[in-house]
Amino acid sequence: MTEIRTPRLLLRRWYDDDLVPMADINADPRAMRWVGDGSVRDLDQTAEAIERWEEEWDEEGFGLFAVELLASGELAGFTGLSVPGFLPEAGAAVAISWRLGPQFWGQGYASEAAQATLEFALQDRGLDRVISISRVGDTASENVIRKLGMVPERETAHPVHGFPLRVHTIDLTEYQG
């Protein structure tokens, strides 16, 4: 089983007990503000998402990690890798993303988890390039992206909702891990 430990976090595959806390995060409008059309998700939608995330692990050898706080065992949210199928122009690129509950914001957890995930992508999984897609205006995510050393590659529009997106990239030759 793939696990990554950082000084404060455990990045791991999903457990059944993660469903309710992840559903609570997905039901919070603050956490979902920059996701898709901003709609919250219910328990069933969260269960379906976790199932898809686990299938991606099995099919691709990477996926979205559950992010657990080592000190308390609480589920903070997720970070990980996925193929962004919602954006056809990204092709087969692998994107890094994260979503944490608002109570975990502003403490450096997203950056810590994302840095560990980027290292996993480039060193363990042998990817030579990783992208990140953010909505223009999501300054918190843009700050994490900058800390990862990713640079803006282009702007585009969400193919369904039309809002502006920014695609960032980093490749193995640029990685300073």
Steps between C-alpha positions, in 0.01 A plus 500: 500500500636841404548739790703816543588651836591863538586669828129556579301294252431150377403476133333165444232307313137538606331321793127446549517732803610786271162528329317713758782751566566538124126545441501772766778680309315458170180637658673822610445783249834656601689185403310464173505864391772448237404142401300454181192721514538542877225252588533306823492120493301262718596171664409286196691726260802489731482118518494485120796737479709298746417186302623670179815620677577150618438360149748752361759372747443146373502599132768772488726427797422841645198682632368725772641437846293538814686756714503409869645712780758291683438678832126433515414243233247745349432493128595845368397433139694380198795572278624299211530434131239446233446532128277808461240351269275807532758698296553316170776737390716371787524167318665231706670746735501416869375774733567555867209626709380531857193577708513549875228586745493870593600421859835382359572807285779744575721248677721390211340155467409541132854605410653220708276235346536637147881514525510136610261405218707684240813320618308170480389580143840598367725263695292194594259482205751626246280770351704757310236776518213593733238771453264677735176666395356784703214739455617853438443684829567203731796666668538235773555226241723728293719551809541124546574461128774765518654331806523180292709686243236466231474772238200621299482333161175636359152625575190331365131476581317220675334305215163474678475798735706749300690660788872570450754238599877523529717199422837483679777254433826363632726240351774284644773736374342788698423308819703615800347256756 
